[in-house]
Amino acid sequence: MSEAPATSAGWIGRIPRSLWWMLAGAMPLAFAILTGNIWEDFFITFRCSLNLAEGNGLVYEVGRTVHVFTSPLGVLLPAGIAWVLGTGDAVLVLWVFRGISCIALIGAWIYASKSLSGPLTIAIAGVLWVLDPKLAAFSTNGMETGVLVFFVMMAWHAVLHRKFTLAGVALAGTLWTRPDGFIFFSAIAIAGLLVTDGPRPGWKEILRVAVVGAIIYTPWFVWAWSYYGSPIPNTILAKSGVATSVDREMEALLYPLDLLLGSTANHEVFLPGYYYFGGWPKALQWFGKLFTLLAIIPAFWPRCARPSRVAGIAFFLGGFYLELTTRAPWYYPAWAVLGYLSFAGLVPALLEKASTMGARRVIASAAGAVVLVQAVLFVSVARQLHQQQRIIEWGLRTQIGRDLAGMSRSPQDTVFLEPLGYIGYFSGLAMRDTPGLCSPEVIELGQQGFVSMPDIIPRLEPDWVVMRVSEWLRFSEAERAALDRAYALRREYNVRDQVDAVRWLPGRGFLEFDAQFVIWERRDRD
């Protein structure tokens, strides 16, 4: 279908495509420079990467062959960087990894822009894309998001243009990036079959996709199975065993209804990453819900261009999967990108349908309001994560790790805790975490019904226990007494006053959650 004239987008519709390419990489890089944010889990993965680079195997703890990372590329790329540079400097390695991720985002945008028609559609998709704070954060803080988005956009482009070999490469690429990467590919492929502009692919084309994907991905699958004894990462086993009162299967069944009348994970895709910790305006919930509904409209409105309809259907289908997984912000950026491509096709379709200048102005104003909110969120989240990195990550959790290293008797000292990343990396000790990302022992206890900290600690008998004060407060009086009999309090940490001293701090609850920690040591070691 034809698109509304570019003039309806104003000056933004005349921005050249090459500038969008540059912004796709430059904005996340600027975000990283401004915030310095390093994801907690990067230090989990990098400890594995560093062991591999130093010849100790692809393991978190030398001598324990446990699959402690989720993304093959997320662990192998930092390992390769560390080996080539001959360094164990995590920050230096991360900066190179950030560069690779930003290049991947440029490639992703090139694929996207090639399949979008008209300057208005490109402008809307582009401005929402480059101002997405979660995409910027998780593409540069050590997660594999930038690479995942690249392969997701490759899949979308390949499906739209019937490039079956490229689709096979994209399928393998998503799997190399995340074990659940095939979900993204499947959602896009199904959408392409539902909205086709030609004959549907036959069994030969489908077989080609599968064969190309298998050739590229099978070597990792076979190696991981032979090395770890299972192709399933320990991280997935740990997270799947987390006890929850939510009936995820029922939530998935109710998802279409909840899109309109209730609450779904898809409503959180366009919200700040850690919205659920508090400190954000309540009205943002309505923004997230409205934006999600608008991004899904092209899935069911034939008047929208096919590329946006395919993206919209894939975004809609992704909502079923998000209901089945833990609601975590790092799962959202690639789905959000599909939402932007869908929404970008909705606006010109609405403008073309509008019969009066007044209606056009309302539509343009509404689209402008969405962009404005996105821009405010970009700045706000940058402020939040800058302070979180300064006060919590470098100022508190890194220090806890170093203190544990100084107080420990040997590298074999065991530590029980939940936030594994910074503390595990900077202590270098033998970590036993909940829910068991690096700890099969904890997963086994969970399978036996012991899932709470008061249940796990006496059965695990770690040398050290590190807890947030909020976690300790959830113990009953009897459980606290049992902990005090077995463990002696060694250190207390409280940076709440530093958090309170920051006047403008969007999402303050995220920092407050990690502001107070305590360390205990087992008494019978004396």
Secondary structure by P-SEA (a helix, b strand, c coil): ccccccccccccccccaaaaaaaacaaaaaaaaaccccccaaaaaaaaaaaaaacccccccccccccccccccccaaaaaaaaaaccccaaaaaaaaaaaaaaaaaaaaaaaaaacccaaaaaaaaaaaaacaaaaaaaccccaaaaaaaaaaaaaaaaaacaaaaaaaaaaaaaaaccaaaaaaaaaaaaaaaccccccccaaaaaaaaaaaaaacaaaaaaaaaaccccccaaaaaaaacccccaaaaaaaaccccccccccccccccccccccccccccaaaaaaaaaaaaaacccccccccaaaaaaaaaaaaaaaaaaaccccccccaaaaaaaaaaaaaaaaaaaaacccaaaaaaaaaaaaaaaaaaaaaaaaaaaaaaaaaaccccccaaaaaaaaaaacccccbbbbcccccaaaaaaccccccccccccaaaaaaaaacccccccccccccccbbbbcaaaaaaccaaaaaaaaacccccccccaaaaaaaccccccaaaaaaacbbbbbcccccc
